[in-house]
Amino acid sequence: MKKLKWAFLMAVVLMLAACSLDQPGSSTSDDEGDASKDGDKTYKVGLSVSTLNNPFFVTLSEGVKEQAKESGAKVIVVDAQDDASKQASDVEDLIQQGVDLLIINPTDSQAVVSAVESANSSNVPVVTVDRSAEGGEVVSHIASDNKAGGVLAGEYMLELLGDDTAQVAELEGVAGSSAARDRGAGFNEAVEGKVNIVAKQTANFNRAEGLTVMENILQANPNIQAVFAHNDEMALGALEAIQSAGKDIIVIGFDATEDAVASVKDGKLAATIAQKPEEIGKKAMEAAIAKLKGDDVEAAIPVGLELIKE
């Protein structure tokens, strides 16, 4: 009897084992699992912005986030607060969070090189926007032609002045940033030998500093007839100082922020150069997704410029 029971149990075990082997859908193939993960992957992109205290970069960030939403990607935005050391730390933190790609708007084009190289070492691709990096491996740079924008500003200033003896001031952006360097180069190329630039001083792309710097410039140079500011925030600060001094001076800015465009329409700012930050942000995210999908991406992607005047 014991032998019969033992034989019966063995038969049951063998039958269950056979059923298990024949059961459809029981495969645990690594290939199938990996394919499923790749198909469902949500890309995580880190965006390091020089400052969110500037409407231009707020709009640029919104462009990145809007395009990310359309692409089904996740974006982590960090604000460097115009501090190159903080930006380097922010980038390291984003790498540690496991981002698939970094979009960086450098505070300082030279100082950001170490952060870009750190991303390179971690095999995290980098895209730069508006301001370039002077080293490290960058997949693509998305920006307007800042030098061409400076030329536009200079040529329009000459058109308004019509006088090669005019005294002009230039408010410069953050020292070391490619935007400040290129805008200044374009402007000076356009006006060289045609006006007298009596003052050049940085106001760090900041409205409050633009006001203070312009007040100091006016005290030393009361006969200034025109001002070119490397961005609208400084231009609006300079305009406030000029109005407080009761003077009528041409002021041209750069970026075409909402406040600046309204000022142009009101006949206060003479002009601003439209750089379309939202489009820069969208194109940056498009380039990021293309790179992550293995598509070819252009090393430089331009965004058009426009002179906004009355």
HELIX and SHEET records of a PDB file:
HELIX    1   1 LYS A    2  ASP A   22  1                                  21    
HELIX    2   2 ASP A   30  ASP A   40  1                                  11    
HELIX    3   3 PRO A   55  SER A   71  1                                  17    
HELIX    4   4 ALA A   84  GLN A   96  1                                  13    
HELIX    5   5 VAL A  113  SER A  121  1                                   9    
HELIX    6   6 ASN A  146  LEU A  161  1                                  16    
HELIX    7   7 SER A  178  VAL A  191  1                                  14    
HELIX    8   8 ARG A  207  ALA A  220  1                                  14    
HELIX    9   9 ASP A  232  SER A  244  1                                  13    
HELIX   10  10 GLU A  258  LYS A  265  1                                   8    
HELIX   11  11 PRO A  277  LEU A  292  1                                  16    
SHEET    1   A 6 LYS A  74  ASP A  79  0                                        
SHEET    2   A 6 LYS A  44  VAL A  49  1                                        
SHEET    3   A 6 LEU A 101  ILE A 104  1                                        
SHEET    4   A 6 VAL A 126  VAL A 129  1                                        
SHEET    5   A 6 SER A 140  ALA A 143  1                                        
SHEET    6   A 6 ALA A 300  PRO A 302  1                                        
SHEET    1   B 6 ASN A 196  THR A 202  0                                        
SHEET    2   B 6 GLN A 167  GLU A 172  1                                        
SHEET    3   B 6 ALA A 226  ALA A 229  1                                        
SHEET    4   B 6 ILE A 250  ASP A 255  1                                        
SHEET    5   B 6 ALA A 271  ALA A 274  1                                        
SHEET    6   B 6 GLU A 306  LYS A 309 -1                                        
END                                                                             
